[in-house]
Structures are given as C-alpha cells and as structure tokens.
Amino acid sequence: MNHPSDRLLDAVEQLGTPSCVGIDPVLDRLPEACIQAAADPLAGIGLYCEGVIDAIAGRVPICKFQSACFERYGSEGVRLLDRLCHRASEAGVQVILDFKRGDIGISASHYAASALDRADWVTVNPYLGVDGITPFIDASGPGGGLGAFALVRTSNPGGDEIQSLRVEDGRTVAEAVADLVARMGADSIGVHGYSALGAVVGATKSADAARLRERMPQQIFLVPGFGAQGGGLDDVLACFNADGRGAIVTASRSVIYAYEGDTGDWRSAVESAAVEFADLLARGVGTS
C-alpha cells in the first residue's frame, strides 16, 4: 500500500521543492473575471480555484484546501470541494484537506472516511489525545493510507496562551503534544523514514521549531504562516532535518491573491508567485 509520507516526499523530490499552496478562496477577493463569467458566487469560486490548480500544477507539489471556505456554502460547497480535490489529484498535486477535526470513536472514524476519497492528508486537533488521532492514521482506501497533521505549535498569536503553558514536568503543552505525536507516529513509518502522523508547526514560531524537531525527528512538519502572515525563509529552516527534508511550507494569500493590484492576467500572476515561492524554498533548503 502507498504510504502517505512516501507519496508526499516523492512529490517533493520530483519537483525539487517542499512547497505547498493553500487554497482559501474568499468571494470578495476573487478576480472580477471569475465573477462575471459565473452564474453564481459558488460557480465563480469554482472557476477561480480551477485556475489556481492549473497555475500551480507541475510547479508546486502540494496544495492545501481550507475546508471552511467551502463548507459555509452547504452541500453545494462540499460538492465543489470534492470536485476540486479530485482535479488537483488528477493534475499530480498532493492534496491536504485542512479541516482540523477533533473527535473520538465513531465520529472520528466517519471524519476520516469522509476524507479518504478526497485527500492524501488531513489536519487534526489532538486535544482529545490518542483517541482522536488513531482513526485518521488507521484509515486506508484504494489510494493508500491517509496521513494526518496534528496541531502542535500553531502560527496564530492566541495559541501561545495554551501552547506555551508549562505542565507539571516542565514541558510546554506544545512539547507534550509533540512527544505524543512522536510516540504515536512511530508505528506508521514509511520507506523514507517518516511517519503517517505529522505535525503542524507555524513559521512564526521559529524559536520553538528546533526543539520540536528534536522531539519529532520522524514527523513531516506542515509549516503555515509563510508570506502574508509574516514568516520568512529564515523562520522555516529549523523545521527541516539536516538533509533538507522533513517539512513542507505552505503559503496562501501571497500566492493565490498575487494578482491584486496587477492589471495583467490573474492566472499568470498566481503562476509567477507560485514559481517564485517554490524556487525560494528549493534554494533555501538546498533541494534545487
């Protein structure tokens, strides 16, 4: 069976860049051409997202769909999300479904099953511990196993209030979660030496990244917060292992809205921003 970490790392190696583009469509920021060409707002979002996928395919190995941007439109939005996930997969792009689910038992199993025919990886909230994570990394389908990124150290400032707290043995909450992820993930290691259970570690938390990398040497880090949220190349380097592997960096607004203020073709602006982002990371981690 195809292991999710092997699929992800093979895609990175093929294009030579550990980059991921977040697809978080907001109606008010869509190109006017998409709105004018569509019968309704959701159709406009579909046209836009298809253009983004086409612009990044073959240039960026991974995309991350923010599920909330589609779920807000009800069943039609979910149907569109399904279609876009399949379009990205057919274009050779690895798909992360960013839905941050956090439940246990049959509920978690249903959430995992809902992602199997859409995505290669999902994001999960580890607050409920092992019971809330196991159903996701145990899930498998015709395309192989499902990978899961557990929230460990997030990029939002408000996360500090919980994640920086010290527990009784002196670890921070983030470090305690990291140890849980490393322990759980040890049972699902792929050929390349990485687990099906990864970790979300924000680019804006670079001071913590090196310590978390030491605690989770076999986890792939999903690193949000690059670009518009303030994270730069120097901030993300500590998320990688010494060989330049073990992390993927995601940028959303700085790529998918690159056309704002540009009078040219919006697809070309997105493609150029995606290529620039991918090349910057490739040079920074030495994979180019």
Phi, psi and omega in degrees: 000140178294127179273135185299322180290326177292318177300315183295313182290327175296320178295319177297315181295322182298319181263351175074025180210134180270048186256151179218134178256124177277128180255098186236073188291132175240124189306317184293346182252005181291151173300141181302328181298326180289320180293317183292328184275353187255153180283335181205169183304317183294323176296324176296319176298319178299314179300317180296310182296323175299319177295321178296315179301314180296327182288328184263340183300132182083356181239323178236131188280345190220144169232157181230115178270127174277106187301325183299329181294341180254322182298331181298340180264012175074208187298325179292325177293319178295320178298319177295318178302315178303314182296320181290321176300316179294322178298316179297316179299317180294335177276002178086016181260129174292141187245127170252128175261111183270090180235358169045048180287150180208085180213181184233172171058223185295328179297313178297322179296321178293318178300316179297316180297326181294337182267343190301321182265009178249317197227163173269327181222158174226166171254142182225151177265121186271013187298334179270007174076205185305320184298332182269353183251319186308316182301332181283316182279349174273344185288139177210152180215193182302329181274000181114190182283161178261136175262155181224133173258116178272139177292120180243304180222100189273163188276347183283140181302324182295340179296337181300327185300331177254311190290337179267354179297149178264134174269180190300326182272006175099345177288153169283165176301319179299319179292323177295319177294320178300318178295322176297315181297316180297318180294313179295320185289345183295342181270002184221061183263134179272183182299324182280000175091014180241154187274160170284351176251111179255191185220140171271121179227114187291145179295335181277002179244046185297331180296333181266343191298318183297318179295320180290326177296321177297324182281337184230065184292338183254011179262138167280129178269130167264119191245096175274173175095007180276140174089248187299332181274358172108348180282140178238184184301314181298331182289332187264347187298327180292347179282344183266153169285173186298335181271010179079015180243173173099001178211152169232140185250131183248136173235140182242278189300324182293342178257307190285343176246026183296342182282346184297126183085000180253130183273358181276194180291129186293325180295320179295323178294318178295315180300315180297319179294322179295317179296317179298316178297312181297317181292321179300315180292319180301316178291321184294322182259000174080027179260356182279000000 
